[in-house]
Amino acid sequence: MWRDDSAVFDEDNLVSSAGLVPLLELAEQAGLSRLLDEHVRFIDERIKSGAANATPKLTSIIAGMAAGADSIDDLDVIRSGGMKKVFGGVYAAATLGIFLREFTHGHTRQLAAVLRRHLVALAGRTPVLAGIGERAFIDIDSLLRPVYGRVKQGASFGHTKIAGKSILRRGLSPLAVTISTETAAPVVAGVRLRAGRAGSAKGAASMVTEAINTAEDCGAQAQDILVRGDSAYCSGTVITAVVRAGAKFSFAMARNPAVDAAIGSIADPQYTPVHYPGAVTDPDTGQLISDAQVAEVQYTAFASTRYEITGRLVVRRVLDANTQDPLFPVWRHHPFFTNTTEPVAQADITHRQHAVCETVWSDLIDGPWAHQPSGSFPANAAWCILAAICHNLLRAAGTLTGTARYAVARGATLRAHLINIPARLARPQRRPFLHLPAHWPRADAWLTLWEAVFT
């Protein structure tokens, strides 16, 4: 029979997130503390000692995010039970909040440099970007993260889509670039927080250039890199930056009279059906159920400007669902501009896989990006970059488990299965030892990660 005094919070040797031990060791093997020491420097402070011990404070924030923190108060998760005995340099959430408010725009740029260099080190230490020597994909996209407090610096009304309808919503707009391969899930190569009303392509050219350089440092060849994006990034500055770096591009194009004229020049016989991965065939006719067709035409974009460039305008067309007359079909056309040499159908399939970056946004929104935790804009910008470092670190850890599932798993799955595992800390012969739950269903994957890190 349970009594009202049968439960008490008094265990000093219980570690709530034992998976942080191999995770943070992996971060250190990839040089996280060294990079933070080298690049993140504070000279002036708003509050005395507010920016002291920057490296352990930043590491504490990343550890808290890996354990599931999505606000500054949640960072206290790393201070419970025996966590202080396992990790040195653990700070209170209030102290970390004060520290984040010491950030300026310059400090966020320093932190962005750490993000890129740490990703390169992780790619050398783990198979997080396996296959990058063969082909690499860089995807750029932005989103609007809603905020509700009136004291959020930079918060303004920007356009977003909900249920297919464009609306104005108050928020902040992160712009991010990801790197992925044919077999590796996307990781974040750069993120930049902007005001909610910022145009989607603001700062895109420089971020694409940095991402291409990062991919090359990870082992990619420039000619094997494909940069993808939607129509917001099909601008002269972005495409010129890609071409100057020696990479390929594939961007959706907004409809205008010149594009419509090019689409109109394509005859019906030029369109061929496209077989998307996972498409099914009609059991009676043997034909694809999908009615998508693709064709291409040579097209010169940004004519009469210094960004003029000639490439392939690939057009995907599908029957308009609102018109059912078989004698007079109405087509909806979706063009994109590219300089790849793939066959037209494969070029369309490759371009549409740009949507893989949405999995990163869902991971981050389901984790540290659930909130923009501070009223200070630079603090929120630093929070976004630290969340990206944490995302890459979790992704790298998943590839070391020896299980294909965890190599592409969501961040929430990695936190639940590999990080947030309770353990009891013991010290036989003064050597730290973790006792984890018996019959834990993911014990094999966890121990494989442990051995890969510590052996």
VOVO-244577 format. One record per residue (C-alpha): residue number from 0; y, x, z negated. Coordinates in steps of 0.1 Angstrom, whole numbers, always signed. Last residue first. Layout:
PT / k / Y / X / Z
PT / NUM / Y / X / Z
...
END
This chain:
PT / k / Y / X / Z
PT / 454 / +29 / +369 / +276
PT / 453 / +57 / +350 / +259
PT / 452 / +71 / +328 / +287
PT / 451 / +39 / +322 / +308
PT / 450 / +19 / +319 / +276
PT / 449 / +42 / +292 / +262
PT / 448 / +43 / +273 / +295
PT / 447 / +5 / +273 / +297
PT / 446 / +4 / +262 / +260
PT / 445 / +26 / +232 / +269
PT / 444 / +6 / +222 / +300
PT / 443 / -26 / +224 / +280
PT / 442 / -12 / +205 / +250
PT / 441 / +0 / +175 / +270
PT / 440 / -22 / +149 / +253
PT / 439 / -16 / +163 / +218
PT / 438 / -50 / +161 / +202
PT / 437 / -37 / +178 / +170
PT / 436 / +0 / +179 / +165
PT / 435 / +17 / +213 / +166
PT / 434 / +14 / +241 / +140
PT / 433 / +40 / +267 / +148
PT / 432 / +37 / +303 / +135
PT / 431 / +64 / +327 / +124
PT / 430 / +49 / +361 / +111
PT / 429 / +55 / +368 / +74
PT / 428 / +18 / +374 / +69
PT / 427 / +13 / +337 / +76
PT / 426 / +48 / +322 / +81
PT / 425 / +45 / +285 / +88
PT / 424 / +67 / +261 / +108
PT / 423 / +54 / +226 / +113
PT / 422 / +58 / +211 / +147
PT / 421 / +72 / +181 / +164
PT / 420 / +73 / +179 / +202
PT / 419 / +106 / +170 / +218
PT / 418 / +106 / +197 / +245
PT / 417 / +75 / +195 / +268
PT / 416 / +65 / +159 / +272
PT / 415 / +96 / +139 / +262
PT / 414 / +122 / +164 / +275
PT / 413 / +103 / +171 / +307
PT / 412 / +98 / +133 / +313
PT / 411 / +136 / +126 / +307
PT / 410 / +144 / +154 / +331
PT / 409 / +124 / +138 / +358
PT / 408 / +93 / +156 / +370
PT / 407 / +91 / +178 / +401
PT / 406 / +73 / +209 / +387
PT / 405 / +60 / +188 / +359
PT / 404 / +36 / +170 / +381
PT / 403 / +24 / +201 / +399
PT / 402 / +10 / +214 / +366
PT / 401 / +8 / +251 / +359
PT / 400 / +33 / +247 / +331
PT / 399 / +56 / +273 / +345
PT / 398 / +73 / +250 / +371
PT / 397 / +84 / +227 / +344
PT / 396 / +102 / +255 / +326
PT / 395 / +123 / +261 / +358
PT / 394 / +133 / +224 / +360
PT / 393 / +142 / +224 / +323
PT / 392 / +164 / +255 / +328
PT / 391 / +180 / +241 / +360
PT / 390 / +189 / +209 / +341
PT / 389 / +203 / +228 / +311
PT / 388 / +225 / +249 / +334
PT / 387 / +237 / +216 / +350
PT / 386 / +244 / +201 / +316
PT / 385 / +265 / +232 / +307
PT / 384 / +285 / +226 / +339
PT / 383 / +292 / +190 / +331
PT / 382 / +301 / +198 / +294
PT / 381 / +326 / +225 / +307
PT / 380 / +343 / +198 / +328
PT / 379 / +344 / +174 / +299
PT / 378 / +361 / +201 / +277
PT / 377 / +385 / +209 / +306
PT / 376 / +395 / +172 / +307
PT / 375 / +400 / +168 / +270
PT / 374 / +393 / +133 / +256
PT / 373 / +357 / +144 / +250
PT / 372 / +322 / +131 / +254
PT / 371 / +320 / +123 / +291
PT / 370 / +290 / +101 / +286
PT / 369 / +255 / +96 / +301
PT / 368 / +260 / +129 / +318
PT / 367 / +239 / +147 / +292
PT / 366 / +207 / +127 / +300
PT / 365 / +199 / +96 / +321
PT / 364 / +231 / +103 / +340
PT / 363 / +218 / +139 / +346
PT / 362 / +184 / +128 / +358
PT / 361 / +199 / +100 / +380
PT / 360 / +223 / +125 / +396
PT / 359 / +196 / +150 / +402
PT / 358 / +174 / +123 / +419
PT / 357 / +203 / +114 / +441
PT / 356 / +202 / +149 / +456
PT / 355 / +169 / +138 / +474
PT / 354 / +191 / +115 / +495
PT / 353 / +196 / +143 / +519
PT / 352 / +161 / +135 / +531
PT / 351 / +179 / +114 / +558
PT / 350 / +189 / +145 / +576
PT / 349 / +154 / +159 / +578
PT / 348 / +140 / +127 / +592
PT / 347 / +168 / +125 / +618
PT / 346 / +163 / +161 / +629
PT / 345 / +126 / +154 / +631
PT / 344 / +132 / +125 / +656
PT / 343 / +157 / +146 / +676
PT / 342 / +135 / +177 / +679
PT / 341 / +149 / +204 / +657
PT / 340 / +176 / +228 / +670
PT / 339 / +201 / +223 / +643
PT / 338 / +238 / +220 / +650
PT / 337 / +244 / +186 / +635
PT / 336 / +265 / +155 / +636
PT / 335 / +253 / +121 / +622
PT / 334 / +254 / +87 / +637
PT / 333 / +242 / +54 / +622
PT / 332 / +241 / +25 / +648
PT / 331 / +234 / -11 / +640
PT / 330 / +218 / -29 / +669
PT / 329 / +222 / -65 / +681
PT / 328 / +193 / -78 / +701
PT / 327 / +200 / -103 / +729
PT / 326 / +166 / -117 / +741
PT / 325 / +149 / -113 / +707
PT / 324 / +175 / -134 / +689
PT / 323 / +171 / -127 / +651
PT / 322 / +206 / -115 / +643
PT / 321 / +215 / -109 / +606
PT / 320 / +189 / -81 / +601
PT / 319 / +207 / -60 / +627
PT / 318 / +181 / -41 / +646
PT / 317 / +181 / -4 / +638
PT / 316 / +198 / +26 / +655
PT / 315 / +198 / +63 / +646
PT / 314 / +222 / +84 / +666
PT / 313 / +222 / +121 / +667
PT / 312 / +254 / +137 / +678
PT / 311 / +245 / +173 / +687
PT / 310 / +271 / +201 / +685
PT / 309 / +305 / +212 / +698
PT / 308 / +332 / +225 / +675
PT / 307 / +369 / +221 / +673
PT / 306 / +383 / +232 / +639
PT / 305 / +416 / +246 / +652
PT / 304 / +423 / +211 / +665
PT / 303 / +423 / +196 / +700
PT / 302 / +388 / +180 / +695
PT / 301 / +377 / +176 / +659
PT / 300 / +341 / +171 / +670
PT / 299 / +327 / +178 / +705
PT / 298 / +295 / +158 / +712
PT / 297 / +263 / +164 / +731
PT / 296 / +241 / +133 / +730
PT / 295 / +211 / +123 / +709
PT / 294 / +187 / +94 / +705
PT / 293 / +169 / +77 / +676
PT / 292 / +150 / +45 / +670
PT / 291 / +143 / +25 / +639
PT / 290 / +122 / -6 / +643
PT / 289 / +99 / +1 / +613
PT / 288 / +66 / -18 / +615
PT / 287 / +52 / +10 / +636
PT / 286 / +29 / -2 / +664
PT / 285 / -9 / -6 / +661
PT / 284 / -7 / -42 / +674
PT / 283 / -28 / -61 / +649
PT / 282 / -28 / -37 / +619
PT / 281 / +10 / -32 / +622
PT / 280 / +16 / +4 / +613
PT / 279 / +30 / +19 / +581
PT / 278 / +57 / +44 / +575
PT / 277 / +51 / +69 / +546
PT / 276 / +69 / +97 / +563
PT / 275 / +92 / +83 / +589
PT / 274 / +80 / +78 / +625
PT / 273 / +110 / +76 / +648
PT / 272 / +109 / +54 / +679
PT / 271 / +127 / +68 / +710
PT / 270 / +161 / +60 / +724
PT / 269 / +169 / +75 / +758
PT / 268 / +156 / +44 / +776
PT / 267 / +185 / +24 / +761
PT / 266 / +212 / +46 / +777
PT / 265 / +235 / +67 / +755
PT / 264 / +271 / +67 / +767
PT / 263 / +280 / +39 / +742
PT / 262 / +272 / +63 / +713
PT / 261 / +297 / +88 / +727
PT / 260 / +323 / +61 / +731
PT / 259 / +317 / +49 / +695
PT / 258 / +322 / +84 / +682
PT / 257 / +355 / +88 / +701
PT / 256 / +367 / +53 / +690
PT / 255 / +358 / +59 / +653
PT / 254 / +327 / +55 / +632
PT / 253 / +322 / +79 / +603
PT / 252 / +298 / +108 / +608
PT / 251 / +268 / +118 / +587
PT / 250 / +266 / +155 / +582
PT / 249 / +239 / +180 / +592
PT / 248 / +248 / +217 / +590
PT / 247 / +233 / +251 / +598
PT / 246 / +241 / +283 / +581
PT / 245 / +259 / +315 / +593
PT / 244 / +285 / +316 / +566
PT / 243 / +313 / +309 / +591
PT / 242 / +293 / +279 / +604
PT / 241 / +292 / +264 / +569
PT / 240 / +329 / +270 / +561
PT / 239 / +338 / +256 / +595
PT / 238 / +318 / +225 / +588
PT / 237 / +336 / +220 / +555
PT / 236 / +371 / +226 / +568
PT / 235 / +367 / +205 / +599
PT / 234 / +354 / +175 / +580
PT / 233 / +321 / +158 / +578
PT / 232 / +321 / +158 / +540
PT / 231 / +329 / +121 / +535
PT / 230 / +304 / +112 / +562
PT / 229 / +274 / +120 / +541
PT / 228 / +260 / +155 / +533
PT / 227 / +236 / +182 / +544
PT / 226 / +238 / +220 / +545
PT / 225 / +207 / +236 / +562
PT / 224 / +199 / +272 / +553
PT / 223 / +174 / +291 / +575
PT / 222 / +201 / +309 / +594
PT / 221 / +216 / +322 / +561
PT / 220 / +183 / +337 / +549
PT / 219 / +172 / +325 / +515
PT / 218 / +161 / +348 / +486
PT / 217 / +179 / +335 / +455
PT / 216 / +210 / +356 / +464
PT / 215 / +211 / +338 / +497
PT / 214 / +210 / +304 / +480
PT / 213 / +239 / +315 / +457
PT / 212 / +260 / +326 / +487
PT / 211 / +253 / +293 / +504
PT / 210 / +262 / +274 / +472
PT / 209 / +295 / +294 / +469
PT / 208 / +304 / +285 / +505
PT / 207 / +296 / +248 / +499
PT / 206 / +317 / +248 / +468
PT / 205 / +347 / +263 / +486
PT / 204 / +345 / +237 / +514
PT / 203 / +339 / +207 / +491
PT / 202 / +371 / +212 / +470
PT / 201 / +383 / +177 / +477
PT / 200 / +357 / +161 / +500
PT / 199 / +352 / +129 / +479
PT / 198 / +389 / +123 / +475
PT / 197 / +401 / +125 / +439
PT / 196 / +409 / +91 / +424
PT / 195 / +386 / +96 / +394
PT / 194 / +400 / +130 / +386
PT / 193 / +377 / +160 / +392
PT / 192 / +348 / +177 / +376
PT / 191 / +332 / +206 / +395
PT / 190 / +295 / +213 / +398
PT / 189 / +276 / +241 / +413
PT / 188 / +241 / +253 / +423
PT / 187 / +222 / +224 / +407
PT / 186 / +185 / +224 / +412
PT / 185 / +166 / +203 / +437
PT / 184 / +128 / +199 / +436
PT / 183 / +107 / +227 / +453
PT / 182 / +82 / +222 / +481
PT / 181 / +103 / +220 / +513
PT / 180 / +132 / +236 / +495
PT / 179 / +160 / +226 / +472
PT / 178 / +196 / +236 / +464
PT / 177 / +221 / +212 / +449
PT / 176 / +259 / +209 / +452
PT / 175 / +281 / +188 / +429
PT / 174 / +314 / +170 / +428
PT / 173 / +320 / +152 / +395
PT / 172 / +344 / +122 / +396
PT / 171 / +360 / +108 / +364
PT / 170 / +364 / +71 / +357
PT / 169 / +382 / +38 / +361
PT / 168 / +366 / +17 / +387
PT / 167 / +377 / +3 / +420
PT / 166 / +351 / -16 / +440
PT / 165 / +331 / -11 / +472
PT / 164 / +302 / -36 / +475
PT / 163 / +266 / -25 / +482
PT / 162 / +253 / -37 / +448
PT / 161 / +279 / -15 / +431
PT / 160 / +298 / +10 / +452
PT / 159 / +325 / +33 / +440
PT / 158 / +362 / +39 / +447
PT / 157 / +384 / +56 / +422
PT / 156 / +407 / +44 / +394
PT / 155 / +419 / +72 / +371
PT / 154 / +406 / +94 / +342
PT / 153 / +421 / +128 / +344
PT / 152 / +425 / +131 / +306
PT / 151 / +405 / +105 / +287
PT / 150 / +428 / +89 / +262
PT / 149 / +424 / +53 / +276
PT / 148 / +387 / +52 / +266
PT / 147 / +364 / +34 / +290
PT / 146 / +349 / +60 / +313
PT / 145 / +330 / +54 / +345
PT / 144 / +313 / +83 / +362
PT / 143 / +322 / +83 / +399
PT / 142 / +299 / +102 / +422
PT / 141 / +299 / +132 / +444
PT / 140 / +276 / +147 / +470
PT / 139 / +266 / +180 / +485
PT / 138 / +231 / +190 / +496
PT / 137 / +220 / +225 / +503
PT / 136 / +185 / +227 / +518
PT / 135 / +165 / +260 / +520
PT / 134 / +139 / +272 / +545
PT / 133 / +113 / +300 / +546
PT / 132 / +125 / +324 / +519
PT / 131 / +133 / +294 / +497
PT / 130 / +96 / +286 / +495
PT / 129 / +94 / +283 / +457
PT / 128 / +128 / +276 / +442
PT / 127 / +117 / +270 / +406
PT / 126 / +89 / +295 / +411
PT / 125 / +100 / +314 / +380
PT / 124 / +117 / +347 / +371
PT / 123 / +135 / +354 / +403
PT / 122 / +146 / +318 / +408
PT / 121 / +156 / +318 / +371
PT / 120 / +178 / +349 / +377
PT / 119 / +195 / +333 / +407
PT / 118 / +201 / +301 / +387
PT / 117 / +216 / +322 / +359
PT / 116 / +240 / +337 / +383
PT / 115 / +252 / +304 / +397
PT / 114 / +256 / +287 / +363
PT / 113 / +273 / +318 / +348
PT / 112 / +299 / +317 / +376
PT / 111 / +305 / +281 / +368
PT / 110 / +312 / +291 / +332
PT / 109 / +339 / +314 / +343
PT / 108 / +354 / +286 / +364
PT / 107 / +353 / +264 / +334
PT / 106 / +372 / +290 / +314
PT / 105 / +399 / +292 / +340
PT / 104 / +404 / +254 / +338
PT / 103 / +408 / +256 / +301
PT / 102 / +383 / +254 / +273
PT / 101 / +394 / +254 / +236
PT / 100 / +384 / +217 / +233
PT / 99 / +348 / +227 / +237
PT / 98 / +350 / +249 / +206
PT / 97 / +364 / +220 / +184
PT / 96 / +334 / +199 / +196
PT / 95 / +310 / +227 / +188
PT / 94 / +323 / +230 / +153
PT / 93 / +321 / +192 / +148
PT / 92 / +285 / +193 / +160
PT / 91 / +275 / +219 / +135
PT / 90 / +264 / +253 / +147
PT / 89 / +230 / +271 / +151
PT / 88 / +234 / +309 / +155
PT / 87 / +198 / +318 / +148
PT / 86 / +169 / +296 / +158
PT / 85 / +135 / +291 / +140
PT / 84 / +148 / +289 / +104
PT / 83 / +178 / +268 / +115
PT / 82 / +154 / +244 / +132
PT / 81 / +133 / +240 / +101
PT / 80 / +145 / +205 / +92
PT / 79 / +175 / +193 / +112
PT / 78 / +202 / +215 / +128
PT / 77 / +193 / +211 / +165
PT / 76 / +197 / +174 / +165
PT / 75 / +233 / +178 / +153
PT / 74 / +242 / +180 / +190
PT / 73 / +241 / +142 / +191
PT / 72 / +277 / +141 / +177
PT / 71 / +289 / +159 / +208
PT / 70 / +274 / +133 / +231
PT / 69 / +244 / +131 / +254
PT / 68 / +219 / +150 / +233
PT / 67 / +183 / +149 / +245
PT / 66 / +166 / +180 / +232
PT / 65 / +176 / +199 / +263
PT / 64 / +212 / +188 / +257
PT / 63 / +211 / +202 / +221
PT / 62 / +197 / +235 / +234
PT / 61 / +225 / +237 / +260
PT / 60 / +251 / +230 / +233
PT / 59 / +236 / +256 / +210
PT / 58 / +237 / +282 / +238
PT / 57 / +274 / +275 / +243
PT / 56 / +280 / +281 / +206
PT / 55 / +258 / +312 / +205
PT / 54 / +279 / +327 / +234
PT / 53 / +314 / +316 / +222
PT / 52 / +312 / +333 / +188
PT / 51 / +349 / +325 / +180
PT / 50 / +366 / +299 / +202
PT / 49 / +379 / +278 / +174
PT / 48 / +386 / +309 / +152
PT / 47 / +422 / +297 / +147
PT / 46 / +428 / +265 / +166
PT / 45 / +446 / +265 / +200
PT / 44 / +431 / +299 / +208
PT / 43 / +443 / +326 / +231
PT / 42 / +420 / +353 / +246
PT / 41 / +387 / +335 / +253
PT / 40 / +361 / +352 / +275
PT / 39 / +332 / +336 / +293
PT / 38 / +319 / +360 / +320
PT / 37 / +302 / +390 / +304
PT / 36 / +291 / +375 / +271
PT / 35 / +279 / +343 / +288
PT / 34 / +259 / +363 / +313
PT / 33 / +243 / +384 / +286
PT / 32 / +234 / +353 / +266
PT / 31 / +218 / +336 / +297
PT / 30 / +199 / +367 / +309
PT / 29 / +169 / +351 / +327
PT / 28 / +147 / +363 / +298
PT / 27 / +172 / +346 / +275
PT / 26 / +168 / +313 / +292
PT / 25 / +130 / +316 / +291
PT / 24 / +132 / +323 / +254
PT / 23 / +154 / +292 / +251
PT / 22 / +127 / +271 / +268
PT / 21 / +98 / +287 / +249
PT / 20 / +113 / +278 / +215
PT / 19 / +130 / +246 / +226
PT / 18 / +96 / +230 / +230
PT / 17 / +93 / +228 / +192
PT / 16 / +118 / +200 / +191
PT / 15 / +116 / +183 / +157
PT / 14 / +107 / +215 / +137
PT / 13 / +94 / +206 / +102
PT / 12 / +97 / +234 / +77
PT / 11 / +124 / +219 / +54
PT / 10 / +106 / +186 / +49
PT / 9 / +128 / +164 / +26
PT / 8 / +136 / +132 / +44
PT / 7 / +118 / +107 / +22
PT / 6 / +92 / +80 / +28
PT / 5 / +69 / +63 / +2
PT / 4 / +98 / +53 / -21
PT / 3 / +99 / +16 / -10
PT / 2 / +61 / +14 / -15
PT / 1 / +33 / +14 / +11
PT / 0 / +0 / +0 / +0
END
